[in-house]
Amino acid sequence: MKSRTLLLLGMVFLAVVFLVSCGKKQNTLETTHQQQLPFRITWTAYSGRGEAIQKIVDLYNKKNNDGFEIVLQGGDEDVKRIEGLLAEKPAETIYALPYRYVKYFGNKGKLEDISVYFSKEKELFYPELWNLGEFNGGIYGIPWAGHSICLLYNKELLKKANVDAAAIKSLDSLVNACQAVEEKTNARGIGLVGANHNDISWMVNQFVYGYGSDLVDASGTKVAVNNERAKAAIIFYKDVLGKHAQDSWLSDTGVEVLEHFRNQKIAFEFQGVWGVADNEKNGKTFPVGIINLADIGLCSEVGPMMLSIPSGMDNEKKEAAIKFIKFMISKEAQEKILDGEHSPEHDTYYPFRVPVRNDLSDSFVFEKYPQYLPFLKGFNRPSIDVPVPKWQIIKDGYYAPGLNQVMTGQLSVDEFLQRIEVEGNKILSK
């Protein structure tokens, strides 16, 4: 009798364990059965930058309970590849896109007009950045993370040359500072780009805009850069600053300039926030100073990444995507951008982009990183390298190659500007 009772008790115990186990499995399935919504960035997911963004995505997923999990996907800026992905059906990926692609794909009907979801957010952003996502009355991209270019300088070299950085308030004073550096140190004054490359376009355009010219007219349908102001800007870059550039500047891109600065071969360079981080990553061999380009009469090249969704996304996924985008532009998520990427070697973090909301300058984040405030100021007076989608064609086919020919003496400035006007208007009129 006793053994029979024990047997019954044992069976009851096993039954309870089984039911509890099934209950746990069911609960687990219920909590993990979420639809996945990919978020494609333009860096590899396993890079330092990808891992930094992953932390922001993880924060969202932890807070979110709408049945969708955001999954980070690595990517690149290959425009043909992105166009192919946007054509895939069903549409279910959120995209981080360079600003210059947003109007291009919006015009082709490949991105969703999300203006109905973002009627109040415009006031949170620098107007010039917000406008980069607008096209024909629609909104196809929301500013998320960006950069603006500043003038960086080697504090030690300027000290040796007896140059007061606070006194550099014009292009003339910059030239004088370069001369002093060359007279009293072994370094050249400033790093410039002259190669037939993307970098020559945005770097020279900072001078073109700074001198008061535009690339296209207000309608975006005609070339406007063929004028005396743009001519003076290009001549100054080539014939005045060029005398103080590194010996290899005619064949250098921004990558080489970054290296020359790190190796203390030049005292000044035009770079984004990563220019400061690059020096720190490599042992912080010298302190870096930052000058806002508006202080010397130039406009900062800006390059915001924008958040977009493809056209044709079903309503449920679209609502989830919009919810994620709204989180990514919230103060909480924007402040996380400056946390930056982690360097295992130095066990510290380096910002690689800056937030783009206009109400973050007084954030506690900038109490930690006050040196990066000049990069925010650049958004107030930007140089837009690709002001309209078709300018990308002009830039790649004529503008960047033509600037290289001007710098190397194969083409006069007048010939270059005339060619841009003629060939550019053909492209803009199509």
C-alpha positions in Angstrom: 0.0 0.0 0.0 2.8 2.3 0.9 4.7 1.6 -2.3 1.5 2.2 -4.3 1.0 5.6 -2.6 4.6 6.5 -3.3 4.2 5.5 -7.0 1.1 7.7 -7.3 2.8 10.6 -5.7 5.7 10.2 -8.1 3.4 10.2 -11.1 1.7 13.3 -9.8 5.1 15.0 -9.3 6.2 14.1 -12.9 2.9 15.4 -14.3 3.4 18.7 -12.5 6.9 19.0 -13.7 5.8 18.2 -17.3 3.0 20.8 -17.2 5.3 23.5 -15.7 7.9 22.7 -18.4 5.3 22.9 -21.1 4.1 26.2 -19.7 7.7 27.6 -19.7 8.2 26.5 -23.3 4.9 28.1 -24.3 5.8 31.3 -22.5 9.3 31.3 -24.1 7.7 30.8 -27.6 5.3 33.6 -26.9 8.0 36.1 -25.8 10.4 35.2 -28.6 7.9 34.9 -31.4 8.5 38.4 -32.8 8.6 39.4 -36.4 12.0 40.7 -37.5 12.5 44.1 -39.2 15.9 44.6 -40.7 17.7 47.9 -40.3 20.5 48.3 -42.9 23.4 50.7 -42.2 26.3 51.7 -44.4 29.0 50.2 -42.3 29.6 46.5 -41.6 27.7 45.3 -38.6 30.7 43.8 -36.9 32.8 47.0 -37.1 33.3 49.4 -34.2 30.7 51.7 -35.8 28.3 48.8 -36.3 28.6 47.7 -32.8 28.0 51.2 -31.5 24.8 51.4 -33.5 23.8 47.9 -32.3 23.8 49.2 -28.7 21.2 51.8 -29.7 19.2 49.2 -31.5 19.4 46.9 -28.4 18.1 49.7 -26.3 15.1 50.1 -28.5 14.4 46.4 -28.6 14.5 46.2 -24.8 11.9 49.0 -24.6 9.7 47.9 -27.5 6.8 45.4 -27.1 4.9 45.8 -30.4 5.9 42.3 -31.7 8.7 43.5 -33.9 12.4 43.1 -33.3 14.8 45.4 -35.1 17.8 43.4 -36.5 20.9 45.3 -37.6 22.3 44.6 -41.0 25.7 45.7 -42.3 25.9 47.5 -45.6 27.6 50.0 -47.8 27.0 53.1 -49.9 26.9 51.2 -53.3 24.0 53.0 -55.0 23.3 50.2 -57.5 23.2 47.7 -54.7 20.8 49.8 -52.7 18.6 50.4 -55.7 18.4 46.6 -56.1 17.5 46.1 -52.5 14.8 48.8 -52.6 13.2 46.9 -55.5 12.9 43.6 -53.6 9.4 42.6 -52.5 8.1 42.3 -49.9 9.5 45.6 -48.7 10.6 45.1 -45.1 13.9 46.9 -44.4 14.5 50.2 -42.8 17.5 52.1 -44.4 20.1 54.5 -43.2 21.0 56.3 -46.4 23.5 59.1 -47.2 21.4 62.3 -47.8 22.4 62.5 -51.4 20.5 59.2 -52.1 17.3 60.2 -50.4 15.9 62.7 -53.0 17.3 60.5 -55.8 15.4 57.4 -54.7 12.4 59.4 -53.6 12.1 60.9 -57.0 12.2 57.4 -58.5 9.3 56.3 -56.3 11.5 53.8 -54.4 11.1 55.4 -51.0 7.9 56.0 -49.0 6.7 59.6 -48.4 6.5 59.6 -44.6 5.4 63.2 -44.2 2.1 62.2 -42.6 4.0 60.7 -39.7 6.5 63.5 -39.2 4.5 66.7 -39.2 5.9 68.1 -35.9 9.5 66.9 -35.9 10.9 69.5 -38.4 11.4 72.1 -35.7 13.8 69.7 -33.9 16.4 69.8 -36.6 18.6 72.3 -38.4 16.5 73.5 -41.3 19.2 72.9 -43.9 19.5 69.2 -42.8 15.7 68.6 -42.7 15.3 70.0 -46.2 17.7 67.4 -47.6 15.0 64.8 -47.0 12.2 66.8 -48.6 11.2 66.5 -52.3 8.2 67.8 -54.1 6.2 68.3 -50.9 7.0 64.9 -49.5 9.4 63.7 -46.8 11.6 60.7 -47.8 14.3 60.7 -45.2 14.7 61.9 -41.5 18.1 63.2 -40.3 19.7 60.8 -37.9 23.5 61.0 -37.5 25.8 63.4 -39.3 29.0 65.3 -39.6 30.2 68.7 -40.4 33.7 69.6 -41.3 35.9 71.8 -39.1 39.5 73.1 -39.3 41.6 70.9 -37.0 45.0 72.0 -35.9 48.0 70.6 -34.1 48.3 72.6 -30.9 52.0 71.8 -30.4 53.0 72.9 -33.9 51.1 76.2 -33.5 52.7 76.7 -30.1 56.2 76.2 -31.6 55.3 78.6 -34.4 54.0 81.2 -31.8 50.6 81.1 -33.5 47.5 82.0 -31.4 44.6 79.8 -32.8 42.1 82.2 -31.3 43.4 84.9 -33.7 42.6 82.9 -36.8 39.4 84.6 -37.8 39.8 84.9 -41.6 41.4 83.1 -44.5 44.1 85.7 -44.5 45.0 84.9 -40.9 44.9 81.2 -41.7 47.5 81.8 -44.5 49.6 83.8 -42.1 49.5 80.9 -39.6 50.6 78.5 -42.3 53.5 80.7 -43.1 54.6 80.9 -39.5 54.4 77.1 -39.1 56.6 76.6 -42.1 59.1 79.2 -41.0 59.5 77.8 -37.4 58.8 74.0 -37.7 59.5 71.2 -40.2 55.8 70.8 -41.0 53.8 72.2 -43.9 50.9 74.5 -43.2 47.8 72.7 -44.3 46.5 69.5 -45.8 44.6 69.7 -49.1 43.0 67.3 -51.5 43.9 67.5 -55.2 43.2 63.9 -56.5 40.4 63.0 -58.9 38.2 61.7 -56.0 35.0 62.4 -54.2 36.9 64.4 -51.5 38.1 67.1 -53.9 34.5 68.0 -54.6 33.3 68.5 -51.0 36.5 70.2 -49.9 36.6 72.8 -52.6 32.8 73.4 -52.3 33.4 74.7 -48.8 35.2 77.6 -50.4 32.7 78.0 -53.2 29.8 78.3 -50.8 31.9 80.4 -48.4 32.7 82.9 -51.2 28.9 83.3 -51.8 28.2 81.0 -54.7 25.8 78.1 -55.1 26.2 75.1 -57.3 22.6 75.3 -58.7 19.9 77.9 -58.8 17.0 78.0 -56.4 14.9 75.8 -58.7 17.6 73.2 -58.9 17.3 73.1 -62.6 20.2 75.2 -63.7 23.9 75.4 -62.9 24.8 78.5 -60.9 28.4 78.0 -60.1 29.9 79.7 -63.2 30.5 83.1 -61.7 33.3 85.3 -60.3 32.8 84.3 -56.7 33.3 80.6 -57.4 36.2 81.4 -59.6 37.9 83.4 -56.8 37.3 80.6 -54.4 38.9 78.0 -56.6 41.9 80.2 -57.3 42.4 80.8 -53.6 42.3 77.1 -52.9 44.8 76.3 -55.7 47.2 79.2 -55.8 47.2 80.5 -52.3 46.5 77.6 -49.9 48.1 75.2 -52.4 51.5 76.9 -51.7 51.3 75.7 -48.1 49.9 72.2 -48.7 51.8 68.9 -48.5 54.1 68.1 -51.4 51.8 65.3 -52.6 48.5 67.2 -52.4 47.7 67.0 -56.1 47.4 63.2 -55.8 46.1 63.0 -52.2 42.6 62.2 -51.0 41.2 62.9 -47.5 42.7 59.6 -46.3 46.2 60.7 -47.0 45.6 64.1 -45.5 44.4 62.4 -42.3 47.7 60.4 -42.3 49.8 63.5 -42.8 48.1 65.2 -39.9 48.5 62.2 -37.6 52.2 62.1 -38.5 52.6 65.9 -37.8 53.6 66.7 -41.4 50.9 69.3 -41.6 49.6 71.7 -39.0 46.0 72.1 -40.2 43.4 69.8 -41.9 39.8 69.9 -42.9 38.1 66.9 -41.2 35.0 65.7 -39.3 34.8 64.5 -35.7 36.7 61.3 -36.8 39.8 63.5 -37.3 40.0 64.1 -33.6 39.3 60.5 -32.8 42.0 59.3 -35.3 44.7 61.0 -33.4 43.4 59.7 -30.0 43.2 56.2 -31.4 46.8 56.3 -32.4 48.2 57.2 -29.0 47.2 60.9 -28.8 50.7 62.0 -29.7 49.6 65.7 -29.7 46.5 67.7 -28.6 44.1 68.7 -31.4 42.3 72.0 -31.6 39.0 72.7 -33.5 38.0 75.8 -35.4 34.4 76.2 -36.8 34.7 77.0 -40.5 32.3 79.9 -40.2 34.9 81.6 -38.1 37.2 81.9 -41.1 34.5 82.6 -43.7 33.9 79.1 -45.1 30.9 76.8 -45.0 31.1 73.3 -43.5 30.6 70.3 -45.7 27.8 68.3 -44.0 26.8 64.7 -44.7 23.8 63.5 -42.6 22.7 59.9 -42.7 18.9 59.8 -43.0 16.4 57.1 -42.1 14.0 56.0 -44.8 11.7 53.1 -45.6 11.0 51.6 -49.0 7.7 52.2 -50.8 5.2 49.3 -50.7 5.9 48.3 -47.1 2.7 46.8 -45.5 0.9 48.9 -42.9 1.8 46.8 -39.9 5.5 46.9 -40.7 5.4 50.5 -41.7 3.9 51.4 -38.3 6.7 49.5 -36.6 9.4 51.1 -38.8 8.0 54.6 -38.1 8.0 53.8 -34.4 11.7 52.8 -34.6 12.6 55.9 -36.6 10.9 58.1 -34.0 13.0 56.5 -31.3 16.2 56.9 -33.3 15.7 60.7 -33.5 14.6 61.0 -29.8 16.9 62.8 -27.4 17.7 59.6 -25.7 18.9 57.8 -28.8 20.6 60.9 -30.3 22.7 61.4 -27.2 23.9 57.8 -27.6 25.5 58.6 -30.9 28.4 60.5 -29.2 29.2 57.4 -27.1 31.0 56.3 -30.3 32.9 53.2 -31.2 34.9 51.1 -28.7 38.6 50.7 -29.1 39.7 47.4 -27.4 43.3 48.5 -27.7 42.8 51.6 -25.6 39.6 50.5 -23.8 37.9 53.7 -24.6 35.2 55.1 -26.9 35.6 57.5 -29.9 32.8 59.5 -31.5 32.6 59.0 -35.3 29.4 61.1 -36.0 27.5 63.7 -34.1 23.7 64.0 -33.3 21.7 66.2 -35.6 19.0 67.6 -33.4 19.2 71.3 -32.9 18.4 71.1 -29.1 21.3 69.1 -27.9 24.1 71.6 -27.5 23.2 72.1 -23.9 22.9 68.3 -23.3 24.9 66.6 -20.6 26.6 64.7 -23.5 28.5 67.9 -24.4 29.5 68.4 -20.8 31.5 65.2 -21.5 32.6 66.2 -25.0 32.6 70.0 -25.1 35.3 70.0 -27.7 32.9 68.7 -30.3 30.4 71.6 -30.1 32.0 73.3 -33.2 30.9 70.4 -35.2 27.3 71.2 -34.4 27.7 74.8 -35.3 28.7 73.7 -38.8 25.1 72.7 -39.4 24.0 76.4 -39.3 26.0 77.3 -42.4 26.4 74.2 -44.5 28.1 73.4 -47.8 25.9 70.9 -49.6 28.0 68.8 -52.0 25.1 67.3 -53.8 22.2 69.9 -53.7 19.9 68.0 -56.1 19.9 64.3 -57.1 21.2 64.9 -60.7 24.2 66.8 -59.4 25.7 63.4 -58.4 26.0 62.6 -62.1 27.6 66.0 -62.8 29.9 65.6 -59.8 31.1 62.1 -60.9 31.4 62.8 -64.6 32.6 66.4 -64.7 33.0 68.3 -61.5 35.4 66.2 -59.5 37.5 65.2 -62.5 37.5 68.8 -63.7 38.7 70.2 -60.3 41.5 67.7 -60.5 42.4 69.0 -63.9 42.3 72.6 -62.6 44.6 71.8 -59.7 47.1 70.0 -62.0 47.1 72.8 -64.6 45.4 70.8 -67.3 42.4 73.1 -67.3 41.9 76.8 -66.5 39.3 77.8 -63.9 37.3 79.6 -66.6 37.3 76.5 -68.9 36.3 74.3 -66.0 33.3 76.5 -64.9 32.2 76.9 -68.5 32.2 73.2 -69.0 30.3 72.6 -65.8 27.6 75.0 -66.9 27.2 73.6 -70.4 27.4 69.9 -69.5 25.6 70.3 -66.2 22.6 72.1 -67.7 22.2 69.2 -70.2 22.0 66.8 -67.3 19.7 68.9 -65.2 17.3 69.5 -68.0 16.7 65.8 -68.7 
